[in-house]
Amino acid sequence: MTLSCFKAYDVRGRLGDELSGDLVRRVGRAYGEFLKPGRVAVGGDARQSSEELKAVLAQGLAEAGADVLDLGLTGTEEIYHAVFSQNLDGGIEVTGSHNPLSDNGLKFVRAGSRPVSGDTGLREIERLTETGAFGAAGRRGRIEPACFKDQYVEHLLGYVDPRSLPPLKIVADAGNGAAGPVLQRLQKALAEAGAGMEFVNICLEPDGSFPNGLPNPLLPEKRDRAARAVRDHRADLGLAWDGDFDRCFFFDEKGEFIEGYYLVGLLAEAFLGLHPGAAIIHDPRLVWNTLDIVNQKGGRAIQSKTGHAFIKERMREEKAVYGGEMSAHHYFADFAYCDSGMIPWLLVLELMGQKNALLSSLVAERQALFPTSGELNYRVADAPAVLAGLEARYAPGAVKVEHVDGLSLENDDWRFNVRSSNTEPLLRLNLETRGDLAAVAARVREIEGFIKRF
């Protein structure tokens, strides 16, 4: 069989024709055959298909001889935490992340919560899944339930002093995804530890039908609920998560969405204050603000290809203390170099208390210095042709052209990155200028006009 669901660093596909229960069982068998793990954690997001897929995944792992710890409903980072904190040999989260409800997928790690990407085993797992060339079945592994949510929440509290957090009113929009149960435990633990925040929780109950819409606040049309709740409740801060809550999104006290790009700079500055001269990893889509802050603070800014597996691998190579992507993925050395959607808001809240400032004032100067377009998506028939055409059009007058991830083209006063999505059939554009907000809109119209010709 030829598979289309294996992507650059995970598995995603349409249920039925691209991703079936039998296929997921074979993936579990292939993972076990290739990595030969002793104990593996599995979990699943709130999608209606995730529980069934998790069950057959566990069967495949057990057939390969692995003992399986079924963590039930989890966010992806709960799998990461379980693997590194319990010294497991691997972990797999069943999640469609932000993809449509007709999709689902798998995210993999090995021992130490190290990523399994195309360069570190995913292609071998794909080939075994395709061929079914498994060895003779030996010992069948056990499948048993497990829960590490309390240990996970305790780990989260280690990043801040709860008693020092400002007593703000916070809207928390779980989007009916997997974040709800963790938020309930974390809010209770914060209160017991002396924190004085007030939470306005919305869509907290996991519901795989997503009656309030698929949670993906990276898309502008998915932000209205959280933004409106901030204004209606006169909150000081708004937070929202995607379905498997490995991304956290921020709204200021006016309900304005804060691009993840500016949070990368904010957290980079905070970590460099604690770790002078440290390495900070960033992606190539938007870079000027991050470079400016890291250089000012004496750190080392290092660019990596976009994607969680690539960022994690580069962080380990460089011994980076923090890594951030403008798409709201934030990575931490103390979290086994993995991304978390819970650690960032705790750290930002602590920063707001330390500086006695609301989020809007913490990012206002940076937004003015380096305004951006936000990420814009386009469906095109021939993405390589569009990239080649853009390079032919803009490279001759550029001061820098890079191909770290798609096409990055830099001029003195504006730059852009265009890349094909690793997870969806889309071309993604990000554009920034040096202090010229009007030029952002003008340049976007210009490039959109070029793309639409294809």
N, C-alpha and C positions, 0 to 999 in steps of 0.2 A: 504494500500500500504506500501511496505518497501522501504525506501529511502537510497541511497548510497551517496548522495551529501552533507549531513551534516558531516562536519569534526570536528576537535578538537575545532576550534574557529571561523569557518565561514562556508559558503556554497560554494562548487565548484563542477562542474561536466560537463560532455559532453552534448552539446546542443542536445536536442531531446530525447534521451533515459534516461538521468539522470537529465536533467534540461530543462523543457519546460515552455512556457509562463503560462499555467494553474497552474503549480506547483509554479512558482514564485508569482502568484497572491495569492495562498493559503498561501505561506510563509508570505506575507504582511498581510493577514487577521490574521494569527496565531500570528505574532509579535504584532499587535494591540490588539488582544484578550488577550494575556498574559500580556503585559506591560501597556495597557490602556493609551497610550500617547495622549496628547492633540494636539501637533504639532510635526511633523516629517519632517526632511529634507531628500530628496532623490537626488542622482546624479548618473552619469554613466561615465565610461571611454570611450575611443574612439573606442572600438570594434563595429563592424557593428551590432551585436546583442544587444548591451547595451541599445540603445534608446527604442526599443520595450519592452525589459524586464523591464526597468524602468517605462514605462507607465502602464504595468499590475501590477507591484509592487505597484504603487501609487493607482491603483484601489482597490487592496486588502486592503491597509491601510485605504482608504476612507470607504470601506464597514464596517470596524471595528470601524468607527466613528472618525478616526484621520484626522485632517487637514494636508494636505501635501504641503510642499514647494518644488517645483521641481527646482533644481539648474542647470539642464541641464548637459553639459559636465563638469566634475569635476575630480580632483584627490581625493583620499580617504581622505587626510588630510583636504581638503576643507569642507568635511562633518563634520569632527571632529571640525574644527574651527567654522562652522555655529552653531553646537549644543551648544558648550560652550559659544560662544560670544553672541548668540541671545536667550539664556536661553530656548532652545527647549527641548522637552521631549525624543528625540531620533533621530537617523539618520541611513540611509542605503546607502551604495555605491554599485552599480552594477559594478563589475569588475572581470575579470579573472586573474588579476595581471600578473604573468609571465607564467601562464599556456598556453598550445597550443591554437591556434585560434579556434579550435573545442570546446573549453570550455568557460564557463563564471561562474560567482558566485556572492555572496553577502557578504559584511562585515557590521557588526552591531555595533551600540553603543546605549546606553540609555542616560538618562539625565546626564549632566556633562561630556559627552563623555566617560562615563565608558564603558568598553568592555562588550559584551555579549558573554560569552564562555560556554563551556560544564558544568561548575560549577555554572554559574550565569544566567541561563535561556535558553540557546540554546537547551538543551535536551527537555525542556517543549515546546518550539516553534516547535521542530521537531515532538514531539508526536501529537500536535494539527494539524500540517500540514498533518501528516499521517492519522489521524482519521477523520479529518474534523468536529470534534465535537465542532462547533462554537455556541456561544449563538445566541439568536434571534437578527436579525439586527435592530438597532435603528436608531439614527441620522446618516446620511451619511456625511462624512467629505468633505471639499472643497479641490480641487487641484488647486494650483495657482503657476505661475512662480516666482522665486526670484533669486537674484544674490548678493553675498557678496564678490566678488573677490577684490574689492577695499579695503574693511575693512580687508580682509585677508592679502593683500600686506602691508597695514599699520601696521598690527600686526608683520609681518616678519621684517620690518624695525626697530622695537623696540628692536631687539636683538643686533644691531650693531650701530656704528656711521658711517653713509655712508661716511662722509668727511674724516674719518681716514683709509678707505680701500685703499690698494695699487693700483696704476693705471696699472694693469696687463692686458695682452691679454688672454682672456679666451674662450676656445671652449665649447659651450653648445649644447649637442646632446640630443634633446627631443625625438628622436626615433619615431616620428609621433604619439606619445601618447598624454595624457592629459596635459602634462607639458607645451606645447607650449604657450597657451594663458596666463598662469600665468607668464611665463618667459618674455613675451613681456611687460606685465604690470609692473613687478618687475624691469626689466632693465630700463624702462622709469622713474619709481619712483626713482631709485638709481641715475640716471643722474640728475634729477631735484633736488635731495637732495645734490648734490655736489660730488658724486662719479665719479672717472675718469677711470673706467675700459673700455676696448674695448672688445666687444663680437663677436665671430664668431659663428653664429647660424647655426646649421644643422638639417635637418629633423624636423623643427619647426612646420609645419602644421599638425594638427591631421588628420590621415587617417586610418580608421579602417581596411583597407585591408593590412596595414603595408607593403608597397611596398619595403621597405628597410630592412625587416626582423623584427620579433617580438622583441621588446626591452626587453632584460634581460641581462644586462652586468655582472651579476654574473657568467654567462657561458663564458669561455675564447673565444669561437668562435664568441661571440656577441660583442667583444671589438674592433675589428680591425678598424671600421669606426672612432670612436672617437680618438683612438690612432694615426691613420694616419693623421687625421685633425690637431692634436696638432703638429705633426712634420712638416706637409706641411705648416702650417701657423706660425710656430715658436712661438707657444703660450707658456705662462707661466704655464698654468693649463688647464686641461681638465675635463669636468663634463658630466655625462650621467645619465639618469633616466630610470626606468622601466615604464610600461604602465600607471599605476595609480600614478606614481611619489612619492610613499611613501618611496622609496629607492633612494639614490644618490650615484654615483660611481665616484671615483677620478682617474685622470691620472696626472703624474708629467710632468715637462717640456720636458722630453724625450719621452713622450708618453707611459711610463711604467705604468701599472695598479697598484694601491696601494690597497692592501687587506683591506677590511673594518675593520678587526681586529685591525690594527694599528691606524685607525681613532678613534676607541673606546678609545684607550689609550691617544691619543692626546687630544680629547675632555674631557675625564675624568680629565686630568691634568689641563686643562683650567678652568673647573668648580670648581675644588678643590682650585684653586688659588683665586676664588671669594667666595667660600663657604667652609672654612677650616673645616675639620672633617666630611664633608657630606657623605651620603651614595651614592654609585655608584652601579647600578645593571648591571650584565653581564650574558651572557648565558654560558653553560658548554662546548661548542664545542672547543674553544681555550681560555685559561685563563691566562697563565703565564705572558704575557706582561702586561695585565690589572692589575693583582694582584701586580706585581712588582711596577708599577707606582702608584697605589692607596696607597699601603703601604708606599712607599717613601714619598708621599705627605700628609700622615696622615689621609687619608680618610678611609671609611669602604666599602670594596668590598663585595658584597652580590650576591650569585649565584642564578639564577632563571631558571626554565625550559624554553626552547626555545619557542618562539611564542609571537606575539604581545599582546594577551589577558593576558597571564601569566606574561609577563614583566610589563605591566601596573598595574596589580593588586598588584604585589610585590612592585612596586615603591610607590604606595599609602600607603601600609602597613608600609613601612620603611621611608616614607617621603623623598625619594631619590630625588636629584636634577637633575640627569641624568642617563639614562640607554642606553646601547648599545649592539647590536648583531653583530657578525662578518659578518653576511649576509647583512650588510649595512642598518639596521634599527637603527635609533637613536631617543631616547625618551627624552622629556623635561618636567620638572615639570611645567614650565610656559606655556606649550602648553597642559594643562589639562592631563599631563603625557602621551600624545600621541606621536606617531612617525611622523616625518616630513622628507621629502626629500629636502626641501628648506632651513631650518634653518642650517643644518650642513655646507653647503658650504659657507654660509655667515660668520659663526663663524671661519671656517678654513681660509678664506680669511683675516679676521681680525687678526688671529694669525700670518699669514704670514707677515702682515704689522707690527705688534708689534715686531716680531723677525727679521724683515728684511731678511727673508729667504724664499727660494722656498720650495715647499712641499717635494721634494726629501730629502733635508737636514734635515727637521723636523722629518722624520721617519727613516732615514738611520741607526742610532744607534740601534733603536728598532728592525728593520728587522734583523740586524746582531746578536743581543742578542737572539732573539726568532724566527728563521726562521720557516715557515709553508709550508704545502702542498697545501694550498687552499682547497676549498671544492670539493671532488671527489664523483661522483654518480655512483651507480651500481644497475642494475635491477636484483633482485634475486627472486627465486620462494618461498622461505621460510625465511623471514627476522628473525623471532624469532630463528630459528635453527642456522642461521649465528651468531647472537649475542651470543647465548649459546655456540657455538663452539669457538668463539673468547675469551670468558671469560674463558672457560676451558683451552684454550691454553696459555693465557697470565696472567691470574690472579695469579697463584701460585708464580710468581716471582715479582709481582708488589708491590709498596709501598702504593698504594691507588687504590681502586675500588669504583666507584660511579654509581648509577642508577638514577640520577636526571632526565636525559633525554637520553634514550638509555643506552649505556655502555661507561663510561669514565674510562680509565685505565692509571695510572701514574707510571712511573719509575723515577729514579733519573735524567736521562738525556733526556728522551723523554716521550711523552704521546699522547694518541689519544682518540677521541670520535667517536663512530659509533651509528647512530640513524636512525630510520625509519622516512621518511618525513611525516609531517602532511598534506601535500597538494598534493603529487604526489606518485605513487607507486615506490619509490626509497629508497635505503639505502645510507646514506650520511656519508662519512669519512672525518675527519679533524685530522691532525697530526702536532705536533710541537716538536722541540728539544731545548735544551739549547746551542745555538751558533754553531750547527753543521749542516750546510746546506747539506753536502753530506749524512749525516745520514737520513735526511728527505726522500730523494729519495730511499735509500736502504730499509728503514722501510716500505715505501709505497709499494714497489715491493713485500716485504715479506707478507704484509697483503692482498694485491690484490691477490696474489697467493693463499692464504687461502680462500678468498671469492669466487674465481672462481671455487673452488672445489665444491661449492654448486650450 
